[in-house]
């Protein structure tokens, strides 16, 4: 799981278009589609109904969207908190995770 996958998914949920979301995320449409597929593989369920146009989320996708927004918000809040510690002259906290753990 990568945070960019969550950001991609939220973009797709907002635009209802793979090509428009890919453009907004500054990636090619095939690469964007692969990232959404990777997210679906990670989740173990289809999140996007590709048979409709404009693209719609599945019921699981709607649930996942709200969770993705919460996760991204929490990450941003945490990052802001860490930046405020750095500005205040306190030690900066860094997280290091081996690639094998970051992917699972």
OpenMM code with the backbone's topology and positions (N, CA, C; nanometers):
from openmm import Vec3, app, unit

residues = "UNK UNK UNK UNK UNK UNK UNK UNK UNK UNK UNK UNK UNK UNK UNK UNK UNK UNK UNK UNK UNK UNK UNK UNK UNK UNK UNK UNK UNK UNK UNK UNK UNK UNK UNK UNK UNK UNK UNK UNK UNK UNK UNK UNK UNK UNK UNK UNK UNK UNK UNK UNK UNK UNK UNK UNK UNK UNK UNK UNK UNK UNK UNK UNK UNK UNK UNK UNK UNK UNK UNK UNK UNK UNK UNK UNK UNK UNK UNK UNK UNK UNK UNK UNK UNK UNK UNK UNK UNK UNK UNK UNK UNK UNK UNK UNK UNK UNK UNK UNK UNK UNK UNK UNK".split()
positions = [
    Vec3(0.0850, -0.1181, 0.0000),
    Vec3(0.0000, 0.0000, 0.0000),
    Vec3(0.0888, 0.1234, 0.0000),
    Vec3(0.0585, 0.2136, -0.0873),
    Vec3(0.1300, 0.3408, -0.0938),
    Vec3(0.0281, 0.4538, -0.0799),
    Vec3(0.0696, 0.5617, -0.0158),
    Vec3(-0.0240, 0.6728, 0.0024),
    Vec3(-0.0667, 0.7309, -0.1313),
    Vec3(0.0204, 0.7244, -0.2326),
    Vec3(-0.0198, 0.7781, -0.3629),
    Vec3(-0.1359, 0.6982, -0.4217),
    Vec3(-0.1478, 0.5708, -0.3855),
    Vec3(-0.2624, 0.4930, -0.4317),
    Vec3(-0.3912, 0.5500, -0.3730),
    Vec3(-0.3868, 0.5876, -0.2456),
    Vec3(-0.5045, 0.6479, -0.1825),
    Vec3(-0.5382, 0.7812, -0.2484),
    Vec3(-0.4355, 0.8620, -0.2746),
    Vec3(-0.4571, 0.9912, -0.3404),
    Vec3(-0.5130, 0.9709, -0.4809),
    Vec3(-0.4629, 0.8710, -0.5519),
    Vec3(-0.5150, 0.8391, -0.6851),
    Vec3(-0.6621, 0.8004, -0.6770),
    Vec3(-0.6944, 0.7155, -0.5816),
    Vec3(-0.8315, 0.6682, -0.5672),
    Vec3(-0.9272, 0.7825, -0.5357),
    Vec3(-0.8875, 0.8701, -0.4459),
    Vec3(-0.9717, 0.9852, -0.4115),
    Vec3(-0.9910, 1.0740, -0.5341),
    Vec3(-0.8863, 1.0938, -0.6119),
    Vec3(-0.8975, 1.1730, -0.7342),
    Vec3(-0.9964, 1.1087, -0.8313),
    Vec3(-0.9863, 0.9776, -0.8482),
    Vec3(-1.0781, 0.9064, -0.9372),
    Vec3(-1.2219, 0.9172, -0.8875),
    Vec3(-1.2407, 0.9071, -0.7576),
    Vec3(-1.3750, 0.9194, -0.7002),
    Vec3(-1.4335, 1.0580, -0.7255),
    Vec3(-1.3480, 1.1594, -0.7285),
    Vec3(-1.3945, 1.2968, -0.7501),
    Vec3(-1.4199, 1.3275, -0.8972),
    Vec3(-1.3340, 1.2777, -0.9858),
    Vec3(-1.3459, 1.3124, -1.1280),
    Vec3(-1.4306, 1.2143, -1.2073),
    Vec3(-1.4432, 1.0905, -1.1584),
    Vec3(-1.5152, 0.9845, -1.2297),
    Vec3(-1.4529, 0.9555, -1.3657),
    Vec3(-1.3231, 0.9822, -1.3792),
    Vec3(-1.2551, 0.9637, -1.5074),
    Vec3(-1.1101, 0.9221, -1.4848),
    Vec3(-1.0745, 0.8061, -1.5415),
    Vec3(-0.9358, 0.7605, -1.5312),
    Vec3(-0.8420, 0.8579, -1.6009),
    Vec3(-0.8786, 0.9012, -1.7207),
    Vec3(-0.7882, 0.9884, -1.7967),
    Vec3(-0.7718, 1.1244, -1.7298),
    Vec3(-0.8791, 1.1828, -1.6798),
    Vec3(-0.8699, 1.3134, -1.6132),
    Vec3(-0.7908, 1.3019, -1.4824),
    Vec3(-0.8161, 1.1978, -1.4065),
    Vec3(-0.7420, 1.1788, -1.2815),
    Vec3(-0.5940, 1.1560, -1.3082),
    Vec3(-0.5630, 1.0785, -1.4107),
    Vec3(-0.4224, 1.0558, -1.4462),
    Vec3(-0.3552, 1.1880, -1.4800),
    Vec3(-0.4251, 1.2709, -1.5544),
    Vec3(-0.3709, 1.4022, -1.5910),
    Vec3(-0.3475, 1.4875, -1.4660),
    Vec3(-0.4433, 1.4903, -1.3765),
    Vec3(-0.4304, 1.5687, -1.2533),
    Vec3(-0.3191, 1.5164, -1.1633),
    Vec3(-0.2947, 1.3854, -1.1670),
    Vec3(-0.1926, 1.3230, -1.0824),
    Vec3(-0.0565, 1.3169, -1.1526),
    Vec3(-0.0498, 1.3701, -1.2746),
    Vec3(0.0750, 1.3789, -1.3510),
    Vec3(0.1374, 1.2427, -1.3795),
    Vec3(0.0531, 1.1477, -1.4199),
    Vec3(0.1000, 1.0163, -1.4635),
    Vec3(0.0255, 0.9797, -1.5909),
    Vec3(0.0760, 0.8802, -1.6614),
    Vec3(0.0048, 0.8344, -1.7802),
    Vec3(-0.1199, 0.7583, -1.7372),
    Vec3(-0.2163, 0.7503, -1.8265),
    Vec3(-0.3401, 0.6804, -1.7939),
    Vec3(-0.3146, 0.5310, -1.7670),
    Vec3(-0.2300, 0.4628, -1.8470),
    Vec3(-0.2026, 0.3222, -1.8139),
    Vec3(-0.1376, 0.3044, -1.6758),
    Vec3(-0.0453, 0.3928, -1.6413),
    Vec3(0.0190, 0.3841, -1.5091),
    Vec3(-0.0832, 0.4090, -1.3985),
    Vec3(-0.1713, 0.5057, -1.4205),
    Vec3(-0.2755, 0.5360, -1.3221),
    Vec3(-0.3665, 0.4146, -1.3034),
    Vec3(-0.4066, 0.3526, -1.4136),
    Vec3(-0.4925, 0.2337, -1.4063),
    Vec3(-0.4246, 0.1211, -1.3298),
    Vec3(-0.2949, 0.1019, -1.3535),
    Vec3(-0.2211, -0.0022, -1.2812),
    Vec3(-0.2176, 0.0265, -1.1310),
    Vec3(-0.2046, 0.1529, -1.0953),
    Vec3(-0.2022, 0.1884, -0.9530),
    Vec3(-0.3376, 0.1612, -0.8878),
    Vec3(-0.4458, 0.1906, -0.9579),
    Vec3(-0.5795, 0.1605, -0.9045),
    Vec3(-0.5973, 0.0092, -0.8935),
    Vec3(-0.5503, -0.0650, -0.9931),
    Vec3(-0.5583, -0.2111, -0.9877),
    Vec3(-0.4763, -0.2661, -0.8713),
    Vec3(-0.3609, -0.2068, -0.8458),
    Vec3(-0.2779, -0.2499, -0.7329),
    Vec3(-0.3507, -0.2250, -0.6010),
    Vec3(-0.4194, -0.1119, -0.5912),
    Vec3(-0.4967, -0.0815, -0.4709),
    Vec3(-0.6095, -0.1831, -0.4534),
    Vec3(-0.6782, -0.2153, -0.5620),
    Vec3(-0.7859, -0.3138, -0.5556),
    Vec3(-0.7315, -0.4514, -0.5169),
    Vec3(-0.6144, -0.4866, -0.5691),
    Vec3(-0.5529, -0.6145, -0.5321),
    Vec3(-0.5191, -0.6151, -0.3836),
    Vec3(-0.4674, -0.5038, -0.3344),
    Vec3(-0.4357, -0.4927, -0.1922),
    Vec3(-0.5627, -0.5060, -0.1076),
    Vec3(-0.6703, -0.4397, -0.1509),
    Vec3(-0.7967, -0.4433, -0.0766),
    Vec3(-0.8673, -0.5780, -0.0916),
    Vec3(-0.8379, -0.6487, -0.2006),
    Vec3(-0.9004, -0.7777, -0.2233),
    Vec3(-1.0413, -0.7698, -0.2782),
    Vec3(-1.0777, -0.6544, -0.3354),
    Vec3(-1.2131, -0.6354, -0.3885),
    Vec3(-1.2112, -0.5235, -0.4918),
    Vec3(-1.3044, -0.5305, -0.5877),
    Vec3(-1.3171, -0.4222, -0.6852),
    Vec3(-1.3714, -0.2981, -0.6157),
    Vec3(-1.3043, -0.1870, -0.6370),
    Vec3(-1.3470, -0.0596, -0.5793),
    Vec3(-1.4127, 0.0303, -0.6828),
    Vec3(-1.3892, -0.0006, -0.8114),
    Vec3(-1.4365, 0.0834, -0.9209),
    Vec3(-1.5174, -0.0017, -1.0179),
    Vec3(-1.6328, 0.0504, -1.0596),
    Vec3(-1.7151, -0.0140, -1.1620),
    Vec3(-1.6701, 0.0394, -1.2970),
    Vec3(-1.5929, -0.0406, -1.3682),
    Vec3(-1.5376, 0.0026, -1.4965),
    Vec3(-1.6361, -0.0144, -1.6121),
    Vec3(-1.7509, -0.0766, -1.5870),
    Vec3(-1.8470, -0.1006, -1.6947),
    Vec3(-1.9361, 0.0201, -1.7223),
    Vec3(-1.9292, 0.1202, -1.6392),
    Vec3(-2.0147, 0.2376, -1.6580),
    Vec3(-1.9312, 0.3584, -1.6976),
    Vec3(-1.9955, 0.4512, -1.7648),
    Vec3(-1.9307, 0.5785, -1.7960),
    Vec3(-2.0293, 0.6886, -1.7634),
    Vec3(-1.9946, 0.7852, -1.6826),
    Vec3(-1.8635, 0.8002, -1.6193),
    Vec3(-1.8388, 0.6913, -1.5151),
    Vec3(-1.7136, 0.6723, -1.4836),
    Vec3(-1.6724, 0.5698, -1.3887),
    Vec3(-1.7383, 0.5935, -1.2535),
    Vec3(-1.7864, 0.4842, -1.1932),
    Vec3(-1.8490, 0.4931, -1.0616),
    Vec3(-1.7772, 0.4013, -0.9641),
    Vec3(-1.7913, 0.4316, -0.8380),
    Vec3(-1.7364, 0.3445, -0.7348),
    Vec3(-1.8362, 0.2344, -0.7032),
    Vec3(-1.7848, 0.1187, -0.6675),
    Vec3(-1.8701, 0.0111, -0.6181),
    Vec3(-1.9116, 0.0461, -0.4748),
    Vec3(-2.0077, -0.0261, -0.4181),
    Vec3(-2.0405, -0.0004, -0.2769),
    Vec3(-1.9171, -0.0113, -0.1857),
    Vec3(-1.8318, -0.1094, -0.2125),
    Vec3(-1.7075, -0.1214, -0.1343),
    Vec3(-1.6183, -0.0002, -0.1587),
    Vec3(-1.6183, 0.0494, -0.2822),
    Vec3(-1.5390, 0.1672, -0.3155),
    Vec3(-1.5864, 0.2909, -0.2413),
    Vec3(-1.7176, 0.3043, -0.2252),
    Vec3(-1.7721, 0.4179, -0.1496),
    Vec3(-1.7263, 0.4129, -0.0040),
    Vec3(-1.7297, 0.2943, 0.0545),
    Vec3(-1.6821, 0.2780, 0.1921),
    Vec3(-1.5336, 0.3083, 0.2001),
    Vec3(-1.4592, 0.2556, 0.1028),
    Vec3(-1.3144, 0.2766, 0.1022),
    Vec3(-1.2803, 0.4239, 0.0844),
    Vec3(-1.3596, 0.4941, 0.0055),
    Vec3(-1.3340, 0.6373, -0.0170),
    Vec3(-1.3358, 0.7146, 0.1149),
    Vec3(-1.4377, 0.6911, 0.1964),
    Vec3(-1.4454, 0.7647, 0.3233),
    Vec3(-1.3274, 0.7297, 0.4136),
    Vec3(-1.2871, 0.6041, 0.4130),
    Vec3(-1.1716, 0.5637, 0.4933),
    Vec3(-1.0427, 0.6252, 0.4394),
    Vec3(-1.0289, 0.6289, 0.3075),
    Vec3(-0.9094, 0.6876, 0.2458),
    Vec3(-0.8977, 0.8353, 0.2808),
    Vec3(-1.0095, 0.9064, 0.2788),
    Vec3(-1.0073, 1.0482, 0.3152),
    Vec3(-0.9644, 1.0673, 0.4604),
    Vec3(-1.0141, 0.9813, 0.5489),
    Vec3(-0.9745, 0.9895, 0.6900),
    Vec3(-0.8257, 0.9606, 0.7076),
    Vec3(-0.7769, 0.8580, 0.6393),
    Vec3(-0.6353, 0.8208, 0.6498),
    Vec3(-0.5467, 0.9334, 0.5989),
    Vec3(-0.5797, 0.9874, 0.4823),
    Vec3(-0.4992, 1.0959, 0.4258),
    Vec3(-0.5036, 1.2195, 0.5155),
    Vec3(-0.6190, 1.2475, 0.5730),
    Vec3(-0.6302, 1.3603, 0.6655),
    Vec3(-0.5452, 1.3399, 0.7896),
    Vec3(-0.5470, 1.2180, 0.8432),
    Vec3(-0.4665, 1.1875, 0.9619),
    Vec3(-0.3176, 1.1972, 0.9311),
    Vec3(-0.2778, 1.1514, 0.8137),
    Vec3(-0.1371, 1.1621, 0.7745),
    Vec3(-0.0942, 1.3080, 0.7632),
    Vec3(-0.1787, 1.3909, 0.7041),
    Vec3(-0.1458, 1.5325, 0.6895),
    Vec3(-0.1385, 1.6008, 0.8257),
    Vec3(-0.2314, 1.5680, 0.9135),
    Vec3(-0.2300, 1.6242, 1.0485),
    Vec3(-0.1024, 1.5851, 1.1218),
    Vec3(-0.0645, 1.4589, 1.1108),
    Vec3(0.0582, 1.4113, 1.1750),
    Vec3(0.1800, 1.4824, 1.1187),
    Vec3(0.1835, 1.4978, 0.9891),
    Vec3(0.2966, 1.5677, 0.9263),
    Vec3(0.3037, 1.7124, 0.9751),
    Vec3(0.1907, 1.7788, 0.9819),
    Vec3(0.1882, 1.9168, 1.0314),
    Vec3(0.2371, 1.9248, 1.1757),
    Vec3(0.1976, 1.8283, 1.2570),
    Vec3(0.2436, 1.8252, 1.3955),
    Vec3(0.3950, 1.8086, 1.4024),
    Vec3(0.4486, 1.7233, 1.3172),
    Vec3(0.5928, 1.7013, 1.3169),
    Vec3(0.6667, 1.8263, 1.2703),
    Vec3(0.6107, 1.8967, 1.1727),
    Vec3(0.6729, 2.0214, 1.1269),
    Vec3(0.6715, 2.1268, 1.2372),
    Vec3(0.5658, 2.1296, 1.3165),
    Vec3(0.5611, 2.2283, 1.4248),
    Vec3(0.6664, 2.1970, 1.5309),
    Vec3(0.6970, 2.0711, 1.5519),
    Vec3(0.8043, 2.0336, 1.6443),
    Vec3(0.9392, 2.0799, 1.5911),
    Vec3(0.9588, 2.0658, 1.4625),
    Vec3(1.0852, 2.1061, 1.4012),
    Vec3(1.1029, 2.2572, 1.4109),
    Vec3(0.9961, 2.3306, 1.3850),
    Vec3(1.0013, 2.4763, 1.3919),
    Vec3(1.0300, 2.5217, 1.5346),
    Vec3(0.9757, 2.4502, 1.6313),
    Vec3(0.9958, 2.4869, 1.7713),
    Vec3(1.1353, 2.4498, 1.8213),
    Vec3(1.2174, 2.3917, 1.7352),
    Vec3(1.3535, 2.3574, 1.7734),
    Vec3(1.3657, 2.2221, 1.8401),
    Vec3(1.2584, 2.1459, 1.8405),
    Vec3(1.2644, 2.0132, 1.8991),
    Vec3(1.3159, 1.9141, 1.7957),
    Vec3(1.3531, 1.7979, 1.8426),
    Vec3(1.4029, 1.6947, 1.7524),
    Vec3(1.2950, 1.6523, 1.6539),
    Vec3(1.3400, 1.6201, 1.5356),
    Vec3(1.2492, 1.5745, 1.4312),
    Vec3(1.2372, 1.4225, 1.4401),
    Vec3(1.1174, 1.3715, 1.4248),
    Vec3(1.0944, 1.2275, 1.4267),
    Vec3(1.0974, 1.1781, 1.2833),
    Vec3(1.1751, 1.0736, 1.2593),
    Vec3(1.1805, 1.0130, 1.1272),
    Vec3(1.1425, 0.8668, 1.1404),
    Vec3(1.0707, 0.8172, 1.0409),
    Vec3(1.0308, 0.6779, 1.0377),
    Vec3(1.1029, 0.6107, 0.9226),
    Vec3(1.1585, 0.4946, 0.9469),
    Vec3(1.2237, 0.4167, 0.8425),
    Vec3(1.1632, 0.2770, 0.8448),
    Vec3(1.1207, 0.2320, 0.7284),
    Vec3(1.0596, 0.1006, 0.7172),
    Vec3(1.1235, 0.0289, 0.6000),
    Vec3(1.1677, -0.0952, 0.6192),
    Vec3(1.2210, -0.1699, 0.5053),
    Vec3(1.1147, -0.1821, 0.3972),
    Vec3(1.1575, -0.1842, 0.2736),
    Vec3(1.0649, -0.1906, 0.1606),
    Vec3(0.9701, -0.3098, 0.1740),
    Vec3(1.0207, -0.4225, 0.2219),
    Vec3(0.9372, -0.5419, 0.2343),
    Vec3(0.8203, -0.5198, 0.3300),
    Vec3(0.8381, -0.4398, 0.4339),
    Vec3(0.7285, -0.4093, 0.5258),
    Vec3(0.6359, -0.3028, 0.4700),
    Vec3(0.6898, -0.2085, 0.3957),
    Vec3(0.6089, -0.1000, 0.3410),
    Vec3(0.5108, -0.1513, 0.2376),
    Vec3(0.5439, -0.2592, 0.1685),
    Vec3(0.4592, -0.3126, 0.0624),
    Vec3(0.3481, -0.3993, 0.1189),
    Vec3(0.3700, -0.4614, 0.2331),
    Vec3(0.2690, -0.5530, 0.2868),
    Vec3(0.1653, -0.4828, 0.3686),
] * unit.nanometer
topology = app.Topology()
chain = topology.addChain("A")
for resn in residues:
    res = topology.addResidue(resn, chain)
    for name in ("N", "CA", "C"):
        topology.addAtom(name, app.Element.getBySymbol(name[0]), res)
